[in-house]
Amino acid sequence: MNQIQIGRFIAECRKKKKMTQEELATILGVSSKSISRWENGINMPDYSLLKSLASTLGVTINELLSGTKIKKDKIIEEYENNLVNVLKEYKKMKKAKNTIFLILCISLYFTLFLSFVIIIPNKIIKKANIEVNTNISDYNNYIGKQAKKEYRNKWGMNEEIFPSKINDNMNIKDYKMVYYNPWDAQYLSYLAVEYNDEHYESEKERLESLKKDEYVGIYNVKGFSKYNLLAIYTDDYHGFVYAITDNQNTIIYVELIFCNYFYDIDYKEYIKEEYLPDNFDATEKNDYRRDKLNETK
């Protein structure tokens, strides 16, 4: 494994998520010096942190150990390369009789083996069910830091645009949470809330204080013609989280989170078209994905 390349990849992904080394360190429960050493190629993250690190950065463990994004048709090939590299490291450490590193290499090998030889193929063979929830009382199970484990870290996407909880000041007009994980976890959520005048202005002010990322052109998006955009977080690999309003006391919160530049589900079946950005296309053959994959060739 190329520690320098992996370090640069960690730094690149962290900056793409607009996180400081200190913020990433806090999430992982390590020191900021550890993050710095990883990014400078001095040390490698402990194997026990790989899953959390990869999830926070919005990549897979395989991509993390490869130090680059991997197209789906190259996943097994890159896994095999990483496995060979782990075994090489194991051999080196065995010669050096370094017990700690031997344990690390063996543990890393079994982590990779379980993840890419057993778990992932089982997901391919057994098609995952699409989970749909429309019960607003379950909102906190799916959205935010208090959500259940499988819904908590959605490829590192920032969910602070969504309300932290549902309260009596909200008239819930529409809600849906969709989760699908056939290979890579995907999420689609929306919440439409009608506020009274006072709380509408307060929430609108909160949202407008958040930064609006550049989004026009990503997944062919042209803008929002049916609603006024209040806030949006964008990731050109994983999608969008945003809030829009009709300027008549209703705010709609939406997250469209997927992987590999497209949804595996027919997302239009699960969300009203009016909630989507104009011209949004996250189908498997979308032009934006094609162009991005061509850039990596």
Secondary structure, DSSP 4 states (H G I P E B T S, - for coil): --HHHHHHHHHHHHHHTT--HHHHHHHHTS-HHHHHHHHTTSS---GGGHHHHHHHHT--HHHHHHTS---GGGHHHHHHHHHHHHHHHHHHHHHHT-HHHHHHHHHHHHHHHIIIIIIHHHHHHSPPPPEEE--GGGHHHHSSTTS-HHHH-STT---TTS-SS--TT-EEEEEEEEEE-SSS-EEEEEEEEE--HHHHHHHHHHHHTSPBPP-TTGGG--B-SSSEEEEEEEETTTEEEEEEE-SSSEEEEEEEE-BTTB-SS-GGGTS-GGGSPBT---STT-HHHHHHHHHT-
